[in-house]
Amino acid sequence: MDILLISIAVLLLIIGIVGCILPAVPGPPIAYSAVLILLMHSNELVHPSSKLLWSYGIAVLIITVLDYILPVWGTKKFGGSKAGERGSMVGLILSFFIPIAGPFTILIGPFIGAVVGELLTGKDKKTVLNSGIGSFLGFLAGTVLKLGMVALIVLKFITLLWV
């Protein structure tokens, strides 16, 4: 049973890492569940007020929410309209299903989507480009936050497993 639980937890960590880049998979919450499984297995989860449980859980929740807000905020901050925001989200989703440039499509999808969204409303080239850049930077910031959180979770998992 120990090997089965640890194997499931490791699989969840791997899915969590992949989920930091793929838009449809919530990476940090999945990786966090791996730590919960390990804590429950090792009987370290003695009380619901465990510092680890609460601090990581709150951080995962905040980062997950920010991941959805940052691309839209970046588009707005750089002068984009609702069309640019919607285009950014559509570009992100389509990049997952139509990987024209391989894994790099996920990085440029929000940019292209925001640019197309702004072009459809007849905006000038400067606004269109700024909207795309804002969307890309917002997506990049969300991805970096998720990867950082999952890296902390992986390190904690390793220390719990071998210490």
Secondary structure as the mmCIF struct_conf table of DSSP 4:
data_model
#
loop_
_struct_conf.conf_type_id
_struct_conf.id
_struct_conf.beg_label_comp_id
_struct_conf.beg_label_asym_id
_struct_conf.beg_label_seq_id
_struct_conf.end_label_comp_id
_struct_conf.end_label_asym_id
_struct_conf.end_label_seq_id
HELX_RH_AL_P HELX_RH_AL_P1 ASP A 2 GLY A 19
TURN_TY1_P TURN_TY1_P1 CYS A 20 ILE A 21
BEND BEND1 LEU A 22 LEU A 22
TURN_TY1_P TURN_TY1_P2 PRO A 23 ALA A 24
BEND BEND2 VAL A 25 VAL A 25
HELX_RH_AL_P HELX_RH_AL_P2 GLY A 27 HIS A 41
TURN_TY1_P TURN_TY1_P3 SER A 42 ASN A 43
BEND BEND3 HIS A 47 HIS A 47
TURN_TY1_P TURN_TY1_P4 PRO A 48 SER A 49
HELX_RH_AL_P HELX_RH_AL_P3 LYS A 51 LYS A 77
TURN_TY1_P TURN_TY1_P5 PHE A 78 GLY A 79
HELX_RH_AL_P HELX_RH_AL_P4 LYS A 82 PHE A 97
TURN_TY1_P TURN_TY1_P6 ILE A 100 PRO A 103
HELX_RH_AL_P HELX_RH_AL_P5 PHE A 104 LEU A 120
TURN_TY1_P TURN_TY1_P7 THR A 121 GLY A 122
HELX_RH_AL_P HELX_RH_AL_P6 LYS A 125 TRP A 162
#
